[in-house]
Amino acid sequence: MQKNKKPIQDADSIAIDGLLFVAGDDELLPRFLALTGIQAEQIREAAKERGFMAGVLQFLLAHEPSLLKFCEHSGHAPESVDIAASSLLGGEERNLYST
């Protein structure tokens, strides 16, 4: 039996939304770069790694005002962001949109 890949795809989509949000925010991007030690020109290559994308979501999760701003902008629920980060780190795949 083949495992459903939708939760991982959803996690990837949420992470991409998170990266685009951080990269487009004049306050968050410098803080993200400083905390990760990555240079802006390295983001595109780093984004190919699931661990990096999970880190983007963890960055948002670590600061509630940023998380809520991202969720308002993207339409993702905060719980979905948490589940997506866990999934990208190899955690248990759960339905990202369950109640």
Wavefront OBJ file of the C-alpha trace (Angstrom):
o trace
v 0.000 0.000 0.000
v 1.370 3.435 -0.988
v 1.555 6.092 1.686
v -0.300 9.354 1.026
v 2.230 12.127 0.292
v -0.160 15.065 0.720
v 0.964 15.993 4.267
v 4.586 16.296 3.129
v 3.542 18.304 0.084
v 1.492 20.549 2.360
v 4.497 20.939 4.679
v 6.668 21.890 1.709
v 4.082 24.426 0.558
v 3.809 25.996 4.007
v 7.603 26.172 4.270
v 7.886 27.859 0.862
v 5.226 30.357 1.928
v 7.204 30.943 5.124
v 10.451 31.530 3.277
v 8.810 33.951 0.859
v 7.249 35.766 3.802
v 10.539 36.073 5.695
v 12.475 37.076 2.580
v 9.939 39.790 1.796
v 9.913 41.333 5.260
v 12.460 44.106 5.890
v 12.571 43.372 9.631
v 12.466 39.569 9.627
v 15.016 38.881 6.893
v 18.009 40.545 8.624
v 17.103 38.817 11.906
v 16.759 35.453 10.130
v 20.113 35.891 8.375
v 21.813 36.911 11.626
v 20.392 33.970 13.575
v 21.161 31.372 10.915
v 24.521 32.761 9.839
v 23.550 32.310 6.212
v 24.185 34.965 3.566
v 21.266 36.234 1.484
v 22.838 34.889 -1.707
v 22.948 31.385 -0.187
v 19.210 31.141 0.501
v 18.230 29.704 -2.875
v 20.673 26.805 -2.514
v 19.863 26.250 1.164
v 16.132 26.134 0.379
v 16.683 22.798 -1.365
v 17.290 21.202 2.039
v 14.329 20.069 4.142
v 16.173 20.935 7.336
v 16.633 24.522 6.219
v 12.973 24.832 5.317
v 12.009 23.395 8.703
v 14.310 26.019 10.219
v 12.384 28.766 8.459
v 9.193 27.549 10.092
v 10.908 27.154 13.463
v 12.125 30.736 13.138
v 8.532 31.883 12.729
v 7.304 29.616 15.522
v 9.891 31.035 17.924
v 8.372 34.532 17.795
v 4.616 34.604 18.237
v 4.062 38.061 16.692
v 5.944 36.966 13.553
v 4.045 33.684 13.468
v 0.685 35.404 13.746
v 1.646 37.947 11.093
v 2.692 35.110 8.765
v -0.521 33.201 9.437
v -2.646 36.259 8.771
v -0.736 36.914 5.537
v -0.745 33.317 4.281
v -3.999 31.961 5.654
v -2.231 29.038 7.361
v -3.240 28.159 10.911
v -0.456 28.374 13.523
v -0.971 24.680 14.307
v -0.346 23.826 10.650
v 2.960 25.674 10.742
v 4.012 23.657 13.802
v 2.972 20.363 12.230
v 4.708 21.248 8.964
v 7.966 22.026 10.765
v 7.803 18.701 12.591
v 7.012 16.846 9.373
v 9.949 18.423 7.543
v 12.230 17.329 10.362
v 11.101 13.757 9.911
v 8.420 13.771 12.566
v 5.228 11.839 12.305
v 3.190 12.811 9.292
v -0.152 14.106 10.487
v -2.990 15.736 8.696
v -2.039 19.389 8.582
v -5.635 20.538 8.501
v -7.227 18.360 11.173
v -9.062 19.989 14.031
l 1 2 3 4 5 6 7 8 9 10 11 12 13 14 15 16 17 18 19 20 21 22 23 24 25 26 27 28 29 30 31 32 33 34 35 36 37 38 39 40 41 42 43 44 45 46 47 48 49 50 51 52 53 54 55 56 57 58 59 60 61 62 63 64 65 66 67 68 69 70 71 72 73 74 75 76 77 78 79 80 81 82 83 84 85 86 87 88 89 90 91 92 93 94 95 96 97 98 99
